[in-house]
Amino acid sequence: NPNKKDAHHMALLLPLLPHRSSRLQLLAYGRWDRYCFHLFHIATLFDLLGRVIRGATTHADQLLVCVPFAAIVAYIYAIIYFGAFRKMFDNSKMEYCDTLGRCLVTVLKNSLRPSSGGHNYSWKGRRSFDDLWMRLLIDASFWILFTVIGLNVVTSLILDGFRQLKAERERALKDMTTLCTICGLSKDHLTTNGISWNTHVEREHNIWSYVTFFYYLQEHDGRFSAVENEVLQKFQKADPSFLPLGRCISIDTKVDLETKN
């Protein structure tokens, strides 16, 4: 049974869990620490958080490639530290390098800490000037490769993902205001042919009229006409050939009149 502290945590989590089954499991087992991951469901409730997640994961494949490469670089430097400088690590400052595995963990831990031009290790047991410049060379090269270049590459990939997402959003918003969703004709093309843009999108190719028609086709239980049946089949196959792509009544009428004259 959960204690008072666990019950308090569960009381905070219950209203935020997305599914009733999750709430029942939480009450039954009292494992608020395990089911707290359901809180990530909040990201689906806000469009802004969803865009942030999409922007950060746009280049997820490239970021995943950087992870093993960074691990290889850290492992190489862990071998160097373990082979030549393990006696300089101070265990009292949580710097362990008595084994290669512990040295790798120490390298990874300290590589993500901020430093001022060098690395974060103490220099315990310095014996000569040769130890000084060799250690300085290793620390500086690791700081440049892993901390400066590596982390900046990761940051640039994430920022590029946000820029790409912003460009796609701006392009979509521009298309919504300058291209007809039904026929694909541009606003400039319609205006050049003497057709009002507002009249075209509100009367000739009103998108909500098409949505209503598609809803009717899916919900209608009676018999369909030949045209309705053909449109329904193409709609179910995601075939847009039934749409008047590149055409509209106003332009077709204008062309017919010019042809007759």
Helices and strands as residue ranges (DSSP letters): H 4-13, G 14-16, H 20-29, H 32-35, G 36-44, H 47-56, H 60-84, G 86-88, G 91-93, H 100-111, H 129-142, I 143-150, H 151-178, H 187-192, H 197-199, I 200-204, H 207-219, H 226-236, G 240-242, H 249-260
